[in-house]
Amino acid sequence: MAFEYTVSAYPKDLAAFVLDHWQAGSNREYPSLPNSSELEHLISVCYQASLLRDEERPVRFRLIFLAPDRFPANQGPPTGLHRILFTAPPPFTERELRKLSPSIDFYGSLIGVWRDEKSGFSIWGIVHSGSRWAQSLHGGGKGFHPLPDSLVVNVISPGRITVNNGSTEIGTLNSGKIVSPSMAVFDSMWIRSEFGSIVDEELALHLEARSRVKKPWAAIDPGFLGTIKKQVLMRIIGRIRSYRHGGTLISIPDELKKKFLSNNPYARLKYSFIDEEPSRRLRTLIVKIANELAELYGSPENPEREAGWTEYLTSKNQTLSRLDESLFEWAHLVAGMTQVDGAVLLTHRLELIGFGAEISGTLERVDEVAHALDPEGIESLKEPTGGFGTRHNSVYSFCNALHNTVAIVVSQDGTAQLVKWNRNMVTVWEQLLSSMIEV
């Protein structure tokens, strides 16, 4: 099903979207969401503040709408939230937000806002959260203390506002459009089907290693291997965004690798890699992580125990920490390759083929794409491609010519798109990762 685009969205539309998609917390004594008119006012003030500048610096901040007594006075990062109260709370205005934003680190703290019947909205202080939450957006292995159920507004760049319920993203207003948070596209059935072979093969390699060891090993949750890959992609995209240059990743079926290493009508590689273990390093690391996790959590007393993502996050094992760092470094390596003109080319197994791939200009131009509204791309909006640049349009042509490929395109402004042929049309999933990743 496809729909045509309507008029541009504004703060009042984002407020209505939040009200429709909010899941209120269970604590009725402290309502976590203002009423409709208050919510529209709060988002509108944040939106107007985003358009300002402070001594040529952009206005960026996170804001939490919650009473200060909801934060214990004796806690702080990394296991809690550290709140500091102002003696004279300033009013909640665009001007005050502009003045405060440079002194409150976007990735470390939030502006605390609440309202009372006498003075209305006011800024009561600062909530220091620490930066672990941002590491998790990039795929970091450390856990973080989630924000309580409450309205959180993130002012990211001019006109770009993201609203959360605590640490759970609800929607983003960006370029006149409201986008839901990635729609969990990496958990969709088509993604699992497209990249399923790597999970099966890595699991087989892990089981083969396990069979050669006589001591007890824990079973590995098969979903853990897919989660690792997803986290690695998050790290790559987060790193590309930090360069503020943009970049493109293209994943092709494994059987097409030899075709792209020679002359072909789709793309020309400027830098290609020899087919050996270093180009398959990610798979090696994932199997090593599975083996170490299985050995670490295996015991004769509990032979049926299964280890997965939770155990990986909470483990203090030094070997796992080093392997996690190796994943991070691999992601940085790949992200750096995108800074050369052209795309980075990988297989669906995430084996590196090369970079600097120039997509052929002879491919048929795509005049219209489907903008997906759900993870499977069942519902979509038709969108003309004339407003997109060369990087996007070349990828649309590529995916139109090769239907079994997947591409990720990151713009200079940090917006990310996942591109795939779907339901007889090139389809894009916009902001496939959290819209707050900027560094």
Buried (B, 14 or more C-beta within 10 A) or exposed (E): EBEEEEEEBBBBBBBBBBBEEBEEBEEEEEBBBBEEEBBBBBBBBBBBBBEBEBEEEBBBBBBBBBBBEBBEEEEBBEEBBBBBEEEEBBEBBBEBBBBBBBEBBBBBBBBBBBBEEEEEBBBBBBBBBBBBBBBBBBBBBEBBBEBBBBBBBBBBBBBBBBBBBBBEBBBBBBBEBBBBBBBEBBBBEBBEEBBEBBBEBBBEBBBEBBEEEEEBBBBBBBEBBBBBBBBBBBBBBBBBBBBEBBBBBBBBBBEBBEEBBEEEEBBBBEBBBEBEEEBBBBBBBBBBBBBBBBBBBBEEEEEEBBBBBEBBBEBEBEBBEEBBEBBBEBBEEBBBBBEBBBBBBBBBBBBBBBBBBEBBEEBEEBEEBBBBBBBBBEEBBEBEBEEBEEBBBBBBBBBBBBEBBBBBBBBEBBBBBBBBBBEEBBBBBBBBBBBBBBB
